[in-house]
Each structure stands twice: as C-alpha cells, then as structure tokens.
Amino acid sequence: MEMGQRWDAARRGRSTLDRAFDAVVRDAAGIAGVALVELLVARQGEGGARWESAAFSAPRLARTRRNELARELARSPAVADLPEPRRRAGHRLAPCEPALARLLGENGLQQVFLPVGGERSVLGWLRVVRDGRPTRAALATYRALARQISGRLEAEALRRELAARHRVTARDVDREKRALATASRAKDTLAALNLAGMHLMVETEAQAIHAVICRELLRIGFHAAVLAREEGMDEPRPRFRWAVSTFSPPLQAAVERVLCVPLSSLRVDPRAAPLVARVLREGRTVHSGQARAAARQLFGGLEAAQLRKLAWLLAFRHVVLAPLRCQGRVAGVLVVARERVHRSDPAAIDAFALQASIALEKARLFSELRLHQARLESEVERRTRELTRAVAALQELDRRKDNFLANVSHELRTPLVTVLGYTDLLLSEKLGPLPAQQREILRVVASSGKRLRSFIDELLELSRWELTRDRLARAPADLGELARQAALSVAPRFEERGAKLRVRTGPRTPLVLADRDRVLQVLTNLLLNAARYVAPGGCVRVAVAGGARGEVAASVVDDGQGIPPEHLQRIFDRLYQVGDAVRPRDRGDGLGLGLAIVKAIVEAHGGSIGVSSRVGRGTRFRFSLPAAGAPPGAPPAAAAREPAVTTPPG
C-alpha cells in the first residue's frame, strides 16, 4: 500500500495518533532547541483539503499560555500560503506573525515550513519557529528532522493499519521495528553530531578542529580522516595530504606497512581520485558503496594484494566524502567510512561538515587576528624604542644646552662686572674730573651695561632653574616671612622709582610645603615686574592669607598702566613681552623670562598662578601653594576663580 493511502487511513483514526504526533514534535523541539515546533496535517473540509495543527511543542512557554497559543496557531495566516496537499514543494521561510511572537515572548523570530511526506507528495508540514534567519547547517538539521518525522509517522500509520485489520505478520513486525530503529538511530546520530558541532566552536586552531572532528565521529561509531589542502596549492585541483585520522596507533602502523609509506607522506591528487574531484567540482557530500575503489583513490595506486589486505584490515564497505570550506574554497575533505551506512547518515555528515567549515573559518579569522596583533605589538615596541632613544637624545641635548647657557652667562657676567665697576669709578671722578660730553658717554655705557647685566641675570636664573627643577627641597615655610624678605631685597628699586611697597599677612596663615629659595625667587620676580611698571609715586601691595581647600595664596597688586586683554593669555610665555604697553624707558630691561620662571616654579610645587588687569588701573598677580598640612595630591584652587578685573585698593 502506498504511503498516501496509509496516511489517509491514519488521519481517519486521528484520535489514536495524538500520542505519536506529540512524541515526534516533542523530540524535534528537543533536538532543534527552538522556540516552537508544530506539525501540520491535511484535513478534509467543505472547501477541500486544508492544513491544520496536529501537535505542537513550545519548551520555553509556560503551561498556562498553551491554550492561547493553540488558538493562535489554528488561525495562523502563514498556513494559508502553503501549497495544496499532495503537491511536491520545498521548504518555506516567512517572518513570524506579531501575535505569535508576542505569545512566545521573543522578537526577531523567523518560521521555517518543511515538507513532511514522500519524495513525490507533501502530506504534512513541520513548522519551526526560531531566533533569526536559519543557517545552512540549521536548515540541514531541520530537513533531517522532517525526514525522521516522516519515517516515524509512516511507521506508526503502518502499524495501526495492520493492527486494525488483524494482519500483523512477523515480516511486518520486523519492518516496523527496523523503521523505528532507523528513525531512532537517525535521531541519535543527528543529536550526537549537533553536540559535536558545539565542541568544534570551542577550538581556535585548524589542527585542533581536525582532531575534534575525528574524535567526535569515532565516538558515535564512524571511522574518519581529514584530508587537508597543501599550503601554496592554489590551482583548481590542488593536492591533499592526510592531516589526521581515527586510526589507532597499531592499526595505523599496519596500514603503513601495507602501503610501504607513512600516511603523512601520502598526497591525494584529484586528477587520480574522481571522488575527491567530484567533491571539489560540486561542493557537496558524495557517498560511495565501493570501498575498494575509494581506497585505491585515497591511498594512491595500489595493487590487488594491497587492496585485499587493506579491505581485511579496515573492513569498510561505504565511504562518505564531505567538503570542508574555508575562505570561500574547499580547504579540506572529510572522509567517513563505515561497514554500514544508513540512509540518513550522509545528510547528517553533510550538516556536520558545514559546522566544521564554520569552525575552520572562525579559526582562520582568529589566526589572522593574532598575527595582526603580534605585528602591532612589534611595531609598537619598535616605535617605543625609537621614541625612547629620541627622548633620551633630546634630554641630553637640553641638558647640554642648559649647561652651555649657564657657562656662557657666567663667563659674560665676569668681564661685565669689571666694565661696570670701572665705569662707576670714572663717573665718581675719583680719578679726575670729566668733561660733560665724556660723562654723558659713560652714563650711556653704564646704562647699556646694566641692561646687559639684567639679561645675563635672567639667563642665569633660567639655567639654574632648568638644572635644579627636579631637586626641590620641600619643607614647611612661612610665606608671609618670605614675602617680607623679598620686599627688603627689592626695596632699593622702589626707592629709585619713588614708589611704595606694602606687605600684609593674614592672621593664622598656615605654613606652605615648598622650597624656600624657589618661592623667594617667585616673589622677587613678581615684585621686580611690578616695580618696572608701577607709576612714579604709586604703590605695590603684597598680601598673603590662607585659602580654601588646603592652600595658601599670595597676591602682588600694582597701580600701573595695566595690561591689554590680548596679552593676558601669553603673559607667562618665554621671551614674550607686552610691547606697546611697556613704557619706552623700561623696554629692554629684561628678556621676558621672569614670569615664565615664576609659572614653572609654582606649578612644580603643585600650585597655580593667574593674572588679572585693567588698562589704566593696574595689574594683579595671584598664586597659591599647598599648605604644609594639606593631604598629598589635594587639588589647588584654580586661579580662574579670581575676578577678571581687579581694582587695587585706594
């Protein structure tokens, strides 16, 4: 009796098939691991045959929502798009309906309809709802499930038909058992290969993947070997080498004695191996039941005696060859041999080879990534060495520059002192009276010498700072006392200008943790800068007080001409001078290094410095240093908190 007649008989007694439907759907859902598996069968209605749900399984869905899911499946619009019964069709892909996705509680679901039945007609559909679009390996798995369900339902329909007619014979019982055993074996093989495919994804090297392929196939009863493409062989039909096999060491030694060469030295040329050439040409799995012909192709040209010995050693009757793809080409051939190959085995091996190909591609990407990372690390190390050498060279050059500047400045100052001394001696007329013209010339010489001495002093000050900036002698110091010492040292300059200098210290001002000599240098430079620009008869005020956040602040305020706004951003740059804001008689008194040194010293102590000014009203410099009791690393208050314009007091 044909399969369609047995199926019709089974449909008429559908109530007796409920358990069979539930069992196959539940097994399919367990193997596929998807959100929903449903079996649709043809039912005869008023408008003709139509598809209806026979059973479904949703492992992830709570039991309380299954009735609602059953109602939704009964009115699923996607079922209406399936071809009419008894017409041959392929699988169908469709997005999952929103209502069905809502019940399943997932997004991005895709549904696959796979035909169930014989080769010429479709008697049912297997609906598989999964996350995302299925891969080729998943489709192969689903097709194998559909074939397995067809066999199980066919066996169930046959058994019930024979039981109903009381014609159960020993022959039919054996056939039923074989069908059930075949379906069970196919299910077990497919599940085992699916699990083996998961093991492949753990490996990141091609050799390790080849070993896992053979190990997993041997575990489920297959003998296997991997033929790897020879490196550098890019022609259409490259040669392949034996990379790994499931032969035990004694069996491999026996095979090599028959072949008279090691397996690792064998090369399989597709031009002499039609099975391998067919795999390369068609890119699909090939099954051969002629084991001796396959052995002659895979082991090279063998004599009849060698073939007989190999046949006795290996005891294989069937050989399956599947392609292993990597980088868009066949990178290897999976050879599977067994004494008996079942009908579903080639499809299962093909699906497993596809999973192995995905693992090989992933391993190739990992290898390229490691190589690229190694190159980057090597390049970074090389660049780091070059930069280290360049920095060391620059530091050495900077040190030599500082030493040279210090030596030159010192050597220039020594004869300049002599010139200024003799000039002052002549101007004092202790060696005799001078005519008015000579006196004026000597005054010009003295003025130029003093300017030159000022330049040299600034250069010496800069060179001393550059050479000793890493050796700050930090100790608690009274910033108010240092301000008074600086005021005493520059008092003669203020007397020459007829200006006043006042120092004020706030009560309970904490000590600062700083190098006394460097902080005194900061205060002296700020006072000399103020003396240069203060108006005759004007006043310069110095104030020291404790600030917020564990700091001590000091400010120097003059009532001079002020600094234009466009110069405030560069006032602390080296060799920068204000220009038009400087009075002609004061130009050239310095090189513009004093404020740059001040800023460098303050920041080296972990402090900050700022300036505010208004043209015609004066200038205020303010800096802060960490207090002696402040915790290490406490951030100083930003100088930008000072008002943009400061008017000096009365």
Secondary structure, 3 states (H helix, E strand, C coil): CCHHHHHHHHHHCHHHHHHHHHHHHHHHHHHHCCCEEEEEEEEEECCEEEEEEEEEECCCCCHHHHHHHHHHHHCCHHHHHCCCCCCCCCCEEEECCHHHHHHHCCCCEEEEEEEEECCCCEEEEEEEEEECCCCHHHHHHHHHHHHHHHHHHHHHHHHHHHHHHCCCCHHHHHHHHHHHHHHHHHHHHHHHHHHHHHHHCCCCCHHHHHHHHHHHHHHCCCEEEEEEECCCCCCCCCCEEEEEECCCHHHHHHHHHHHCCCHHHCEECHHHCHHHHHHHHHCCCEEECCHHHHHHHHCCCCCHHHHHHHHHHHCCCEEEEEEEEECCEEEEEEEEEECCCCCCHHHHHHHHHHHHHHHHHHHHHHHHHHHHHHHHHHHHHHHHHHHHHHHHHHHHHHHHHHHHHHHHHHHHHHHHHHHHHHHHHHHCCCCCCCCHHHHHHHHHHHHHHHHHHHHHHHHHHHHHHHHHCCCCCCEEECHHHHHHHHHHHHHHHHHHHCCEEEEEECCCCCCEEECHHHHHHHHHHHHHHHHHHCCCCCEEEEEEEEECCCEEEEEEEECCCCCCHHHHCCCCCCCCCCCCCCCHHHCCCCCCCHHHHHHHHHHHCCCEEEEEEECCCEEEEEEEEEECCCCCCCCCCCHHHCCCCCCCCC
